[in-house]
Amino acid sequence: MDSILVRGGGALNGVIPIAGAKNACLTLMPATLLTTEPLTLTNAPRLSDILTMTQLLGSLGAEVASLQGGQVLAMSSHDIHNHTADYDIVRKMRASILVLGPMLARDGHAIVSLPGGCAIGARPVDLHLRALEAMGADLDLRDGYVHAKAPGGRLKGAVVEFPFVSVGATENALLAATLAKGTTVLKNAAREPEIVDLAQCLQRMGAQIDGIGTSTLTIQGVDRLGGATHPVVTDRIELGTYMLAPAICGGEVELLGGRMDLVGAFCEKLDEAGVSVEETPRGLKVKRRGDRVKAVNVVTEPFPGFPTDLQAQMMALLCTADGVSVLEERIFENRFMHAPELLRMGAKIDVHGGTATVTGVQKLKGARVMATDLRASISLILAGLAAEGETVVSRVYHLDRGYERVEEKLGACGAHIERIAS
Ligand code: UD1
């Protein structure tokens, strides 16, 4: 297993291009199952999670050609001959459950393995299943698989009110509703930019969707969808992560493709902490105003609130802030696993349930640490960049799921970072 070695201390200056969003791409790819015509995604990120989705779609009979070094995904689902998403692929990545809605909508039947737990919490898929049931699906949970059938071969429109906001459940229901008979109303739907991106792609394919970007989506089912070409939206989590690099290390970094509307709540917190974000013709430019940031309190919430996927990285920043910060994690029940690793680097953090209290220290110190999930792994790299001495982050396969060319992107701004092959 590869590790990442970071030598901390220096300021970062330069330009970082931001890729297309992993989480948007993972929900856009299953949309290919809704049509027999080609669906092409541009601005796709080059990540192992995308390869896993490629493998899953391939196992069902879809063709996915990775062009231009992976930035273009040309997909065709002309011949879907297998309707079973196997445990061996699904267990690698929770987003695999997103093939359920489209397969069911297209052919009236699907068998998909349940994803199981994951490092950051139990993460059930009950809301996905309840939404599909409301649309008429017969579901049977057997041997770890969901066996789903649409009576008469077609889902029907329904009013679905989610008891709380779920990104994945909204996506699965939206994908399925496009081909259902009649009108579907999704209430308390997630409003994340990745969902807006999915809805816009589906519109390009001929879907009838109203209320895009709001918490009520109304979908008028159509008989068929066609092909389309769609650019994947900018990755707001990669954007936010690299915005934190100059905030932690000092210096000034411009994030190409960055958009304020994707990271509004996050920028407010940066501003409060003493970090300036300026719009440029090419993206966003970030600079820390003083020598040290100020402590701030953070509560994670569904979009447009502060994203849970930036909580670990924000904690890395606040470890060296002046004062005491309180971070409250409201989306996932077990998402502070980076805290014990940051403690190894000299941070002062107390975790009680879903709340972490961080008392800023003057300097972190390099150490050997271990990544436990995707966002935790990049938070340790950010902390390492600000620490005195060397930090070695092991288990970086998590990192490769969600960040492309990390060493290159940070290295281009002057970071001392290298990959050590196992
Ligand atoms: C997506 C993102 C993930 C992000 C999360 C929240 C992808 C591939 N992943 O995950 O990076 O951290 O949104 O912004 O897009 N829940 C249930 N039952 C369900 C579904 C969810 O109880 O059927 C719970 C989850 O355990 C969690 C909360 O609802 O506590 C929110 O999860 P959800 O928004 O569904 O996250 P994902 O779609 O899995």
Residues whose N, C-alpha, C, O or C-beta is under 5 A from the ligand:
A	BS01	UD1	N23 L26 A95 A122 R123 P124 V125 D126 L127 H128 V165 S166 V167 G168 A169 T308 D309 I331 F332
